[in-house]
Amino acid sequence: MTIYASSENKAFYSDEVSLSLPADAQAITDELHGQLLKGQSEGKVIDFSQPLPRLVESALTWPSVDELFHRIDDYVAFAYAAWVRFEPEYAAREKAASAYREAGYEGDGGGWITHYAAVTGLQLKGAADLILDKAVQRRDALEALAGIRLRKQELLSLDGEVRQARYQEFVDKIQSITALLDSFERLLTPDKSIEQLS
């Protein structure tokens, strides 16, 4: 996945999510994109006036609701983009595990479960159950992300520092859920429930 910055639109784009890229889109590193988003969440402003965006100190005025909406959407879209890279693999593995459980855990389990069992050191039944547990956790995490994106509407009734504080709460939750989604690649069951994060 490559992230692009558009000076004209003052926005970021991903080649895996965006259907088309603006003519002035310039590829930036994941590291720079992460630094810009982190700085923005801490109250700094992303300056798109140069080919490579940079952080500048915020003016004394608070960001508008529209700006905060856009930032939240960007955070959630970035989390989705990172997750969807392997979504076909997750779906196929879950389908195989579900079929194996419905068959009473009989048979060889097929490649999806066998490979997973070999990597985790589990028996086929344990591997299938872990795959299905992770599938539920992943769906819960994605549902929580969608819920936070909808909750951005709460910002409409708030002003100034209070609105900024609520926005930061949303950003912190999005980052925690993104970290949870990332943890699925480590094949261990996350120790945080989604209820703690949403």
Secondary structure, DSSP 4 states (H G I P E B T S, - for coil): --EEEETTTTEEEETTT-SS--TT-EEE-HHHHHHHHHHHHTT-EEE-SSSS-EEEPPPSSPPPHHHHHHHHHHHHHHHHHHHHTTHHHHHHHHHHHHHHHHTTT-S--HHHHHHHHHHHT--HHHHHHHHHHHHHHHHHHHHHHHHHHHHGGGGGG--HHHHHHHHHHHHHHHHHHHHHHHHGGGTSPPSS-HHHH-
